[in-house]
């Protein structure tokens, strides 16, 4: 893998990794929900526990998005889009 053009602060890199984990958690919770067809046909329902867990996971994901995008480091880069692509790549490595 080519070395990054950017030197990412450790907290920003960790925030990106945390976001990926939160994103996976939201997907896991969504995948565990009954199908919308079953819910519409009243053959299944989403429990309060499922609803609350999904709401909490989405709130955590949103907090991480805000933490990522408001990080002061972004003001130091010349190309935020490219830097974002490289950050995501570095966090997955």
VOVEX-225930 format. One record per residue: residue in three letters; x, y, z of N, C-alpha, C, O in turn. Coordinates in steps of 0.02 Angstrom, whole numbers, plus 32768, in hexadecimal, padded with zeros to 4 digits. Example, Ala and Ser with C-alpha at 12.3 -4.5 7.8 and 13.67 -1.06 7.14 Angstrom:
// residues 2
  rest   n.X   n.Y   n.Z  ca.X  ca.Y  ca.Z   c.X   c.Y   c.Z   o.X   o.Y   o.Z
   ALA  8294  7EE4  8186  8267  7F1F  8186  8294  7F5B  8186  82C8  7F5A  81A7
   SER  8282  7F90  8162  82AC  7FCB  8165  8285  8002  818A  829E  8039  8192
END
This chain:
// residues 93
  rest   n.X   n.Y   n.Z  ca.X  ca.Y  ca.Z   c.X   c.Y   c.Z   o.X   o.Y   o.Z
   UNK  802A  7FC5  8000  8000  8000  8000  802D  803E  8000  805E  8041  8024
   UNK  801B  806E  7FD8  8041  80AD  7FD5  8039  80D3  8017  8004  80D2  8036
   UNK  806F  80F3  802A  806D  811B  8068  8041  8159  805D  803E  8174  8026
   UNK  8020  816D  8092  7FF3  81A7  808F  801A  81E8  8086  8052  81EF  809E
   UNK  7FFA  8216  8063  8015  8259  805B  800F  8280  809C  8033  82B1  80A7
   UNK  7FE2  826B  80C7  7FD1  828F  8103  7FE8  826A  8142  7FEA  822D  8144
   UNK  7FF9  8291  8175  8009  8276  81B7  7FCC  8281  81E3  7FBE  82BA  81F7
   UNK  7FA8  824C  81F2  7F6A  8252  8218  7F78  8252  8263  7FA0  822A  827B
   UNK  7F57  827F  8288  7F5D  827C  82D1  7F3F  823A  82EA  7F0E  8221  82CE
   UNK  7F5B  8220  831F  7F44  81DF  8339  7EFA  81E1  834D  7ED7  81B1  8342
   UNK  7EE3  8219  8369  7E9D  821C  837E  7E6D  821E  8343  7E35  8204  8348
   UNK  7E82  823B  830C  7E58  823D  82D0  7E55  81F7  82B1  7E20  81E0  829C
   UNK  7E8D  81D6  82AE  7E90  8192  8293  7E65  8163  82BE  7E41  8139  82A4
   UNK  7E69  816A  8300  7E40  8141  832C  7DF6  8152  8325  7DCC  8125  8327
   UNK  7DE5  8191  831B  7D9F  81A4  8311  7D84  8183  82D2  7D4A  816E  82D0
   UNK  7DAD  817F  829E  7D96  815F  8260  7D8C  8114  826C  7D5B  80F8  8254
   UNK  7DB8  80F5  8291  7DB0  80AD  82A1  7D71  80A3  82CC  7D4C  8073  82C2
   UNK  7D67  80CF  82FB  7D2B  80CB  8325  7CEC  80D4  82FC  7CBA  80B3  8308
   UNK  7CEF  8101  82CA  7CB5  810A  829E  7CA6  80CA  8277  7C6D  80B6  8272
   UNK  7CDA  80AA  825C  7CD0  806C  8238  7CAF  8037  8265  7C83  8012  824F
   UNK  7CC4  8033  82A3  7CA7  8004  82D3  7C5E  8015  82E1  7C34  7FE9  82E4
   UNK  7C50  8055  82E9  7C0B  806B  82F6  7BDF  805E  82B9  7BA5  804A  82C0
   UNK  7BFA  8069  827E  7BD6  805B  8240  7BC4  8011  823B  7B8D  7FFF  8228
   UNK  7BF4  7FE6  824C  7BE8  7F9E  824B  7BB3  7F8A  827E  7B8A  7F5E  8271
   UNK  7BB4  7FAB  82B8  7B82  7F9C  82EC  7B3C  7FB0  82D5  7B0C  7F8A  82E0
   UNK  7B35  7FE9  82B5  7AF4  7FFE  829B  7ADC  7FCB  8267  7AA1  7FB8  8267
   UNK  7B08  7FB6  823B  7AF5  7F84  8208  7ADF  7F43  8228  7AAE  7F25  8214
   UNK  7B05  7F2D  825A  7AF5  7EEF  827E  7AAF  7EF4  829D  7A87  7EC4  8299
   UNK  7AA0  7F2B  82BC  7A5E  7F34  82DC  7A27  7F37  82A8  79F1  7F1B  82B2
   UNK  7A33  7F59  8270  7A01  7F5D  823B  79F4  7F18  821C  79BB  7F06  820E
   UNK  7A2A  7EF2  8212  7A23  7EB0  81F6  79FB  7E81  8223  79DC  7E51  820B
   UNK  79FC  7E8E  8264  79D8  7E63  8294  798D  7E75  8299  7967  7E50  82B8
   UNK  7979  7EAD  827B  7933  7EC1  827E  7909  7E94  8250  7922  7E7B  821E
   UNK  78C9  7E8B  8261  789E  7E67  8233  7895  7E8E  81F2  789E  7ECB  81F1
   UNK  7883  7E6C  81BE  787B  7E8E  817E  7841  7EC0  8181  7811  7EB6  81A6
   UNK  7846  7EF5  815A  7812  7F27  8159  77D0  7F0A  813F  779A  7F20  8152
   UNK  77D5  7ED9  8114  7799  7EB8  80FA  7775  7E93  8132  7738  7E97  8139
   UNK  779C  7E6F  815B  777E  7E4B  8194  775F  7E7C  81C5  772A  7E6E  81E2
   UNK  7780  7EB4  81D0  7766  7EE6  81FE  7725  7F03  81E1  76F4  7F0B  8205
   UNK  7725  7F14  81A1  76EA  7F31  8181  76B0  7F00  8181  7676  7F14  8187
   UNK  76BF  7EC0  8179  768B  7E8C  817A  7677  7E77  81C0  764E  7E4A  81CA
   UNK  7695  7E99  81F2  7688  7E8B  8239  7699  7E43  824B  7679  7E25  8277
   UNK  76CC  7E29  822A  76E5  7DE6  8239  7721  7DE8  8267  7737  7DB5  8282
   UNK  773B  7E24  8271  7775  7E2E  829D  7774  7E76  82B5  7751  7EA0  8299
   UNK  779A  7E83  82E9  779F  7EC8  8301  77E5  7ED5  831B  7809  7EA7  832E
   UNK  77F6  7F13  831A  7837  7F29  8334  782C  7F36  837F  77FF  7F5C  8392
   UNK  7855  7F18  83A8  784D  7F1F  83F0  7868  7F63  8407  7890  7F83  83E4
   UNK  7852  7F77  8442  786C  7FB5  845F  78B8  7FB0  8469  78DC  7FE0  845F
   UNK  78CE  7F75  847E  7916  7F6A  8488  793D  7F73  8447  7972  7F93  8447
   UNK  7923  7F58  8410  7944  7F61  83CF  7945  7FAB  83BA  7977  7FC5  83A2
   UNK  790C  7FCB  83C4  7906  8012  83B2  7938  803D  83D9  7959  8068  83BD
   UNK  793C  8030  841B  7969  8056  8446  79B2  8049  8435  79DB  8077  8434
   UNK  79C4  800A  8428  7A09  7FF9  8416  7A1D  801A  83D5  7A54  8034  83CF
   UNK  79F0  8019  83A4  79FE  8039  8363  7A04  8084  836B  7A30  80A3  834D
   UNK  79D9  80A2  8392  79DC  80EA  839E  7A1F  80FD  83BF  7A3E  812E  83AC
   UNK  7A34  80D7  83F0  7A73  80E5  8413  7AAE  80DC  83E3  7ADD  8104  83E4
   UNK  7AAD  80A8  83BB  7AE4  809C  838C  7AE7  80D3  8357  7B1E  80E9  8344
   UNK  7AAE  80E9  8340  7AAE  8120  830E  7AC5  8161  832E  7AE7  8189  830D
   UNK  7AB4  816D  836C  7ACB  81AA  838F  7B17  81A8  8397  7B38  81DB  838D
   UNK  7B32  816E  83A8  7B7B  8168  83AE  7B9C  8174  836B  7BCF  8196  8366
   UNK  7B7F  8159  8337  7B9A  8162  82F3  7B99  81AD  82E1  7BCA  81C6  82C4
   UNK  7B63  81CF  82F0  7B5F  8216  82E1  7B93  823E  8308  7BB3  826B  82ED
   UNK  7B9C  822D  8348  7BCF  824F  8371  7C14  8246  8352  7C3C  8275  8351
   UNK  7C22  820B  8339  7C63  81FF  831A  7C6B  8225  82D8  7CA2  823C  82C8
   UNK  7C36  822B  82B2  7C38  8253  8275  7C4A  829B  8286  7C74  82BA  8265
   UNK  7C29  82B5  82B9  7C37  82FA  82CD  7C7F  8301  82E6  7CA1  8332  82D5
   UNK  7C96  82D1  830D  7CDB  82D2  8326  7D0D  82D1  82EC  7D3E  82F5  82EC
   UNK  7CFF  82A7  82BB  7D2B  82A2  8280  7D2C  82E3  8259  7D62  82FE  824A
   UNK  7CF2  82FC  8247  7CEF  8335  821A  7CFF  8378  823A  7D0C  83A9  8218
   UNK  7CFD  837A  827C  7D0D  83B9  829E  7D55  83BA  82B9  7D68  83E9  82DB
   UNK  7D7A  8387  82AA  7DBF  8383  82C4  7DE8  83BD  82A7  7DE4  83CC  826B
   UNK  7E0F  83DC  82D0  7E36  8417  82BC  7E6A  8407  8285  7E7F  8433  8261
   UNK  7E7E  83C8  8280  7EB0  83B5  824F  7E9B  83C5  8207  7EC5  83D5  81DD
   UNK  7E59  83C2  81F9  7E41  83CD  81B5  7E54  8413  819B  7E5A  841C  815E
   UNK  7E5B  8443  81C6  7E6D  8487  81B1  7EB5  848B  8198  7ECA  84BE  817C
   UNK  7EDC  8456  81A2  7F22  8457  818E  7F2F  8436  814A  7F67  8437  8132
   UNK  7EFB  8418  812C  7F05  83F2  80EE  7EF2  841B  80B1  7EC7  8446  80B4
   UNK  7F12  840B  807A  7F06  842F  803B  7ECB  8411  8015  7EA9  8434  7FEF
   UNK  7EBE  83D0  801E  7E89  83AF  7FF8  7E63  8381  8029  7E77  8348  8034
   UNK  7E2D  839A  8044  7E09  8375  8078  7DEC  8334  805D  7DEB  8302  8081
   UNK  7DD6  8333  8020  7DBA  82F6  8003  7DF0  82BF  7FFF  7DE5  8287  8016
   UNK  7E29  82D0  7FE3  7E5F  829F  7FDE  7E77  8289  8023  7E83  824E  802F
   UNK  7E7C  82B8  8051  7E91  82A8  8095  7E5F  8279  80B6  7E73  824B  80D9
   UNK  7E1F  8284  80AA  7DEB  8258  80C5  7DF0  8211  80AA  7DE9  81E0  80CE
   UNK  7DFC  820C  8068  7E05  81CA  8049  7E40  81A6  8068  7E3C  816B  8078
   UNK  7E77  81CA  8070  7EB3  81AB  808D  7EAA  819A  80D6  7EC5  8168  80EE
   UNK  7E84  81C3  80FA  7E76  81B4  8141  7E50  8173  8146  7E60  8148  816F
   UNK  7E1C  816B  811E  7DF4  812E  8120  7E1F  80F1  810D  7E19  80BC  812C
   UNK  7E4A  80F9  80DC  7E76  80C2  80C8  7EA7  80B1  8100  7EB2  8076  810E
   UNK  7EC3  80E3  8120  7EF3  80D8  8156  7ED1  80B7  8192  7EEE  808C  81B3
   UNK  7E93  80CB  81A0  7E6F  80AE  81D9  7E5D  8065  81CD  7E57  803F  81FD
   UNK  7E55  8052  818F  7E44  800C  817E  7E82  7FE0  817D  7E7D  7FA3  8183
   UNK  7EBC  7FFE  8176  7EFB  7FD7  8171  7F0E  7FB7  81B3  7F41  7F95  81B7
END
